[in-house]
Amino acid sequence: MTAIRLDAVSKTYDGHYAAVNEVSLDVAAGEFMVLLGPSGCGKTTLLRMIAGLEDVSAGELWFGRTKATDLPPKERGVALVFQNGALYPNRTARQNIMFPLLMAGEDAAEASAKAGGLAKVLRIDAALDRLPRTLSGGQRQRVAIGRAIVRRPRIFLMDEPLSNLDATMRTELRQEIGAMARDLNVTTVYVTHDQIEALTLADRITVMRDGRIEDVGTPDQVFNDPATAFSAGFLGSPRINLMSASVRVTAHHRVSLDFGSQSISLPPIDRRSMILSNHDGGRVIVGARSDAFTVAADGDASEHLSGRLRALEFHGHQWIAFVECGVDMLNPDFVGVVPTRRAPTLGGRNRHAAPHVPMIKKRMSAL
Ligand code: ATP
């Protein structure tokens, strides 16, 4: 069942600037949907329209069978958590979490028990009787999340709830948010620009850019089968390598990709060949992730591009290799990763460019 339906929803400021531009999206009941994209792409505006904190300029918003476009925020059954969930300073963590239940007329003992149950999931049960000022940033954010979710909203919205926490706290709370979402099975829309949060938490990710949707899919689909070059480039670290090539299908139905100074031919029984055979004579953008890369003195030139190692960076568990291929790339170098144990092949402890050796070959991984 669809819990939230956005139908060509737009938000314009000053009558012309479209912060959100004809966005259509369905979020299923119980789904954890992550809105991912760079700063200013319209994620927060979209979330605020769902919450009713921002008017919808055009299009329609539906919650199940209820038209919600003009529904007052209080009638939406929506709970929202921001970067810094504000708490009542003179109430303990437990009292903060219980508060919405007491306001709704619930019995105090029952409300306290519910707060205790949630605190276990969020791992703040030991801190329940403390005041907010005695809690860490991560604990305060857990209390804010608990307070937002305790009334079991129809829809739970979170806007970068981890962005003000340090790295360790962020990882911990991310796991708790994931556990809570699975336990409570509440429909959630979660805004972030952090790809790890998106990949680890989402049932599906919506990638946004300039007020529009670029891509929607499961983390696996968006990572391995991105809909656009932008989406491919937004996920993955180091960044995916994007290259421009023309497609040729030979008499024997072999597909070859011509990169200008180099070309490769793909194996005949191959998913990539099947997709590319529809593009004979056309130009395509080819994506290769940084692990589609091997170091070798030479290689099968027909199936790999090769290039000259320009620079190496030591990153502890791996080396990052910057390679000049002389092909038409959307980023300046091909960036590859090499496990640390392979480093001797790259010239021992030399962390800088090795201008003459070695040759690099790399495999195409994604299209
Ligand atoms: P961030 O990750 O930085 O919060 P975002 O993807 O959430 O970015 P929004 O906050 O939704 O982006 O902003 C989308 C665009 O709309 C931005 O260009 C922003 O400057 C603009 N915008 C947001 N609120 C207003 C406003 N009240 N008046 C005018 N423009 C606005």
Boltz pocket constraint, residues with backbone or C-beta under 6 A from the ligand:
constraints:
  - pocket:
      binder: B
      contacts: [[A, 13], [A, 19], [A, 37], [A, 38], [A, 39], [A, 40], [A, 41], [A, 42], [A, 43], [A, 44], [A, 45], [A, 46], [A, 193]]
      max_distance: 6.0
